[in-house]
């Protein structure tokens, strides 16, 4: 009787530890996606700081500052976030094959990401047509 109780206890312990695991079946950690306040459908990139929003007849343009990084890191990282969220990506590259800009599409939304290096920071311009 003690062996049966010990086996059940061991099984529940193993199931409990397995159920509390925060990894998905493919081995990556689960992440929750946060979205920008300016564009409720657009995932936010890490530590981007909102700078300004401009509206015209053609659409909206938001400016964000991302400190202590490079254009390559921002575009590659943001591309990964967008792809995970189900966006289709169209890249533009420099002559030396580094990412220069990104146009992303999902459902009826289109977003252009135009980064500019400013010393150690990146100014990210997000343009959304109407």
TORKOL-4160 file (C-alpha; in steps of 0.2 Angstrom, whole numbers, padded with zeros to 4 digits, m for minus):
130
<pt num="1" X="0000" Y="0000" Z="0000"/>
<pt num="2" X="0014" Y="0012" Z="0004"/>
<pt num="3" X="0022" Y="0008" Z="m0013"/>
<pt num="4" X="0006" Y="0012" Z="m0022"/>
<pt num="5" X="0005" Y="0029" Z="m0012"/>
<pt num="6" X="0023" Y="0033" Z="m0016"/>
<pt num="7" X="0021" Y="0029" Z="m0034"/>
<pt num="8" X="0006" Y="0041" Z="m0035"/>
<pt num="9" X="0015" Y="0054" Z="m0026"/>
<pt num="10" X="0030" Y="0053" Z="m0038"/>
<pt num="11" X="0019" Y="0053" Z="m0053"/>
<pt num="12" X="0010" Y="0069" Z="m0046"/>
<pt num="13" X="0026" Y="0077" Z="m0043"/>
<pt num="14" X="0033" Y="0074" Z="m0060"/>
<pt num="15" X="0017" Y="0080" Z="m0068"/>
<pt num="16" X="0017" Y="0095" Z="m0057"/>
<pt num="17" X="0035" Y="0100" Z="m0062"/>
<pt num="18" X="0031" Y="0096" Z="m0081"/>
<pt num="19" X="0015" Y="0107" Z="m0081"/>
<pt num="20" X="0024" Y="0122" Z="m0073"/>
<pt num="21" X="0038" Y="0122" Z="m0086"/>
<pt num="22" X="0038" Y="0139" Z="m0095"/>
<pt num="23" X="0045" Y="0132" Z="m0112"/>
<pt num="24" X="0035" Y="0128" Z="m0127"/>
<pt num="25" X="0036" Y="0112" Z="m0136"/>
<pt num="26" X="0050" Y="0118" Z="m0148"/>
<pt num="27" X="0061" Y="0124" Z="m0133"/>
<pt num="28" X="0058" Y="0142" Z="m0134"/>
<pt num="29" X="0052" Y="0153" Z="m0119"/>
<pt num="30" X="0035" Y="0159" Z="m0120"/>
<pt num="31" X="0034" Y="0178" Z="m0122"/>
<pt num="32" X="0019" Y="0190" Z="m0121"/>
<pt num="33" X="0018" Y="0203" Z="m0134"/>
<pt num="34" X="0016" Y="0221" Z="m0129"/>
<pt num="35" X="0009" Y="0233" Z="m0142"/>
<pt num="36" X="0012" Y="0252" Z="m0145"/>
<pt num="37" X="0000" Y="0265" Z="m0138"/>
<pt num="38" X="0001" Y="0274" Z="m0154"/>
<pt num="39" X="m0004" Y="0259" Z="m0165"/>
<pt num="40" X="m0013" Y="0246" Z="m0155"/>
<pt num="41" X="m0010" Y="0232" Z="m0168"/>
<pt num="42" X="0009" Y="0235" Z="m0169"/>
<pt num="43" X="0020" Y="0225" Z="m0157"/>
<pt num="44" X="0032" Y="0236" Z="m0147"/>
<pt num="45" X="0051" Y="0234" Z="m0148"/>
<pt num="46" X="0060" Y="0232" Z="m0131"/>
<pt num="47" X="0065" Y="0248" Z="m0124"/>
<pt num="48" X="0059" Y="0260" Z="m0137"/>
<pt num="49" X="0055" Y="0277" Z="m0130"/>
<pt num="50" X="0040" Y="0287" Z="m0138"/>
<pt num="51" X="0046" Y="0304" Z="m0145"/>
<pt num="52" X="0032" Y="0311" Z="m0156"/>
<pt num="53" X="0017" Y="0307" Z="m0167"/>
<pt num="54" X="0013" Y="0317" Z="m0183"/>
<pt num="55" X="m0003" Y="0315" Z="m0193"/>
<pt num="56" X="m0006" Y="0320" Z="m0211"/>
<pt num="57" X="m0019" Y="0316" Z="m0224"/>
<pt num="58" X="m0008" Y="0302" Z="m0230"/>
<pt num="59" X="m0006" Y="0293" Z="m0213"/>
<pt num="60" X="0003" Y="0294" Z="m0197"/>
<pt num="61" X="0022" Y="0294" Z="m0192"/>
<pt num="62" X="0028" Y="0290" Z="m0175"/>
<pt num="63" X="0046" Y="0293" Z="m0169"/>
<pt num="64" X="0054" Y="0282" Z="m0156"/>
<pt num="65" X="0072" Y="0282" Z="m0148"/>
<pt num="66" X="0081" Y="0266" Z="m0144"/>
<pt num="67" X="0096" Y="0269" Z="m0134"/>
<pt num="68" X="0113" Y="0260" Z="m0135"/>
<pt num="69" X="0110" Y="0250" Z="m0150"/>
<pt num="70" X="0113" Y="0249" Z="m0169"/>
<pt num="71" X="0101" Y="0249" Z="m0184"/>
<pt num="72" X="0106" Y="0231" Z="m0188"/>
<pt num="73" X="0101" Y="0225" Z="m0170"/>
<pt num="74" X="0085" Y="0235" Z="m0170"/>
<pt num="75" X="0079" Y="0230" Z="m0187"/>
<pt num="76" X="0084" Y="0211" Z="m0185"/>
<pt num="77" X="0076" Y="0211" Z="m0167"/>
<pt num="78" X="0060" Y="0220" Z="m0172"/>
<pt num="79" X="0058" Y="0209" Z="m0188"/>
<pt num="80" X="0059" Y="0194" Z="m0176"/>
<pt num="81" X="0045" Y="0201" Z="m0165"/>
<pt num="82" X="0034" Y="0205" Z="m0180"/>
<pt num="83" X="0037" Y="0188" Z="m0188"/>
<pt num="84" X="0032" Y="0179" Z="m0172"/>
<pt num="85" X="0016" Y="0190" Z="m0171"/>
<pt num="86" X="0011" Y="0185" Z="m0189"/>
<pt num="87" X="0017" Y="0199" Z="m0199"/>
<pt num="88" X="0024" Y="0197" Z="m0217"/>
<pt num="89" X="0041" Y="0206" Z="m0219"/>
<pt num="90" X="0049" Y="0215" Z="m0234"/>
<pt num="91" X="0067" Y="0220" Z="m0231"/>
<pt num="92" X="0077" Y="0233" Z="m0240"/>
<pt num="93" X="0096" Y="0231" Z="m0239"/>
<pt num="94" X="0112" Y="0242" Z="m0240"/>
<pt num="95" X="0125" Y="0239" Z="m0253"/>
<pt num="96" X="0135" Y="0229" Z="m0240"/>
<pt num="97" X="0119" Y="0218" Z="m0237"/>
<pt num="98" X="0114" Y="0225" Z="m0220"/>
<pt num="99" X="0096" Y="0229" Z="m0216"/>
<pt num="100" X="0091" Y="0247" Z="m0220"/>
<pt num="101" X="0072" Y="0247" Z="m0218"/>
<pt num="102" X="0057" Y="0236" Z="m0216"/>
<pt num="103" X="0040" Y="0236" Z="m0222"/>
<pt num="104" X="0028" Y="0224" Z="m0213"/>
<pt num="105" X="0010" Y="0219" Z="m0217"/>
<pt num="106" X="m0003" Y="0210" Z="m0207"/>
<pt num="107" X="m0022" Y="0209" Z="m0211"/>
<pt num="108" X="m0026" Y="0226" Z="m0217"/>
<pt num="109" X="m0011" Y="0235" Z="m0209"/>
<pt num="110" X="0005" Y="0241" Z="m0217"/>
<pt num="111" X="0019" Y="0248" Z="m0207"/>
<pt num="112" X="0036" Y="0255" Z="m0213"/>
<pt num="113" X="0051" Y="0255" Z="m0201"/>
<pt num="114" X="0064" Y="0267" Z="m0205"/>
<pt num="115" X="0079" Y="0268" Z="m0193"/>
<pt num="116" X="0093" Y="0281" Z="m0192"/>
<pt num="117" X="0109" Y="0279" Z="m0182"/>
<pt num="118" X="0111" Y="0294" Z="m0170"/>
<pt num="119" X="0128" Y="0291" Z="m0161"/>
<pt num="120" X="0125" Y="0277" Z="m0150"/>
<pt num="121" X="0106" Y="0277" Z="m0152"/>
<pt num="122" X="0094" Y="0273" Z="m0165"/>
<pt num="123" X="0079" Y="0284" Z="m0170"/>
<pt num="124" X="0066" Y="0273" Z="m0177"/>
<pt num="125" X="0053" Y="0281" Z="m0188"/>
<pt num="126" X="0037" Y="0271" Z="m0190"/>
<pt num="127" X="0026" Y="0276" Z="m0204"/>
<pt num="128" X="0008" Y="0270" Z="m0207"/>
<pt num="129" X="m0003" Y="0275" Z="m0222"/>
<pt num="130" X="m0021" Y="0278" Z="m0220"/>
